[in-house]
Amino acid sequence: MKKEEILKEFKNIEGINEAKKIYKTLAKKLHPDILGGDEERFKLLNSIYTDLIEYKIYFILFFLSNNPW
């Protein structure tokens, strides 16, 4: 599973809870302690998920700080 394939899984997420659900599903498949897991792809998944969460938090904080009300 390449970076593009992992990103496709997160393409149409509607919320943080859905992103967590997708992450947990993929993490179970890719975890290196599980038979057939791959440490490199697992690290890549963690990196992508962290970036998505940080982006989501940044977007929320940006919106709240620039809220004209």
Salt bridges, closest charged atoms under 4 A:
ASP33 OD2 - HIS31 ND1 3.91
ASP38 OD2 - ARG41 NE 2.78
GLU39 OE2 - LYS43 NZ 3.36
